[in-house]
Amino acid sequence: MQDDEKQVGDPAAGEDVVALLVRQHGQIHTLFDEVRLSRGEARKDAFDRLVRLLAVHETAEEEVVHPHARRAFDGGEDVVQERLAEENAAKELLARLDGMDTGDPKFMPALLSLRDAVLAHARAEERYEFAQLRRSSSRARLMTMAKAVKAAEKMAPTHPHPGVESASANMVLGPVAALVDRTRDTIRGAMAKDTDPDA
């Protein structure tokens, strides 16, 4: 009964990792529109929120989803490598935009290029990675992964770090190393609660 009450109060409480990440893809799409349609401080504020959501979303995927996908289904390694290449290309665009004045005439064309890259990447994730994860992983495992993603997002860097698409690569970032350690510890703690023998 308490679980039902939780879900009534928090619609996201019962989400598995695929539902959670697809919902975030929708939020990212909405934020791109908000940035595009706003001006002045409102645009800057919307862009700051977009940068943070993209940074934490990708970090959570890199730490939780991709490692599981690599071994969860046939061809997982190749699927993950393709997604990581897309993520890095988008992060490089985002890092350039992050230092740009949102009122700069070059900002909007760069934003639209980023939007196209990010939305194409999201569609590829949903089609080639998330659909396979849902078919090959138990409900309990997907729920545990959702908890780990939420935990990782609380600890993730708030700005993009191009070239950092794995835990081992993250460790060379010096100033970010302690943050990544905490993120990984948080993820391990959340994932350790998974007692699913099929995971």
Long-range contacts (C-beta under 8 A, 24 or more apart in sequence): 15-146, 16-134, 16-139, 16-142, 16-143, 16-145, 16-146, 17-64, 17-65, 17-133, 17-142, 17-143, 17-145, 17-146, 17-148, 17-149, 18-130, 18-133, 18-134, 18-142, 19-146, 20-146, 20-149, 20-150, 21-57, 21-61, 21-65, 21-125, 21-130, 21-149, 22-126, 22-130, 24-53, 24-57, 25-122, 25-125, 25-126, 27-53, 28-53, 28-54, 28-57, 28-118, 28-119, 28-122, 29-119, 29-122, 32-111, 32-115, 32-118, 32-119, 35-102, 35-111, 36-108, 36-111, 36-112, 36-115, 40-103, 43-102, 43-103, 44-102, 47-97, 47-102, 47-111, 51-94, 51-97, 51-98, 51-158, 51-159, 51-160, 52-158, 52-159, 54-90, 54-94, 54-118, 54-160, 55-156, 55-157, 55-158, 55-159, 55-160, 56-152, 56-153, 56-156, 56-157, 56-158, 57-153, 58-87, 58-91, 58-160, 59-152, 59-153, 59-156, 59-157, 59-183, 60-148, 60-149, 60-152, 60-153, 60-156, 61-87, 61-125, 61-149, 62-87, 62-164, 62-165, 62-166, 62-167, 63-148, 63-152, 63-167, 63-183, 63-184, 63-187, 64-145, 64-148, 64-149, 64-152, 64-187, 64-191, 65-129, 65-133, 65-145, 65-149, 66-129, 68-133, 68-137, 68-141, 68-145, 69-129, 69-132, 69-133, 72-132, 72-133, 72-136, 72-137, 73-132, 73-133, 73-135, 73-136, 76-132, 79-128, 79-129, 79-132, 80-129, 82-124, 82-128, 83-121, 83-124, 83-125, 83-128, 83-129, 84-165, 84-166, 86-117, 86-120, 86-121, 86-124, 87-121, 87-165, 88-162, 88-163, 88-165, 89-117, 90-114, 90-117, 90-118, 90-121, 91-160, 91-161, 91-162, 91-163, 92-162, 93-117, 94-160, 95-159, 95-160, 95-161, 95-162, 98-159, 98-160, 137-198, 137-199, 138-196, 138-198, 138-199, 140-194, 140-195, 140-196, 140-198, 140-199, 141-194, 141-196, 141-198, 141-199, 144-190, 144-191, 144-193, 144-194, 144-196, 144-199, 145-191, 147-190, 147-193, 148-186, 148-187, 148-190, 148-191, 150-190, 151-186, 151-187, 151-189, 151-190, 152-183, 152-186, 152-187, 154-186, 155-179, 155-182, 155-183, 155-186, 156-183
